[in-house]
Amino acid sequence: MATAIELKRLQMLIWVLIFGGLLALVLGLSVRRFEAPLGWVLMTSGAVLAGVGAALIFLRAKLGPPSPENPSLKE
């Protein structure tokens, strides 16, 4: 099981990948008119990043709730 800190880091990574990927995708759409190869590279990499972020959401759902930080202290 993952700790609460690890899950928070994973969630932060997920949202950075999704929003960064979508930003690159939109930037690629606007650049494509003037510089087609650069636009396609930005659009493709943005779509891949957003897809990886979306896939990590399913991984996060499979991990379940956080485990206790130090179970020996709970006794």
C-alpha positions, 0 to 999 in steps of 0.5 A: 500500500502507498502512503499518503505522501506518495499518493499526494505526489502521484496525484500532483504528477497526474494533474501536471501531466494532464494539464501540461499535455492539454496546454501543449496540445492547444499550443500545437494547434495554434503553432501548426498554422505557421510551422507545421512540423513543430505544431504536430510535435507539440500536438502529439507530445501533448496528447501522449502526456495527457493520455499518460496522466489519464492512465495514471488516474486508473492506477491511482484508483487501483491503489486504494486508500493510504496505509498508515505511516508507521503501524508500530506507533498505533499499537 
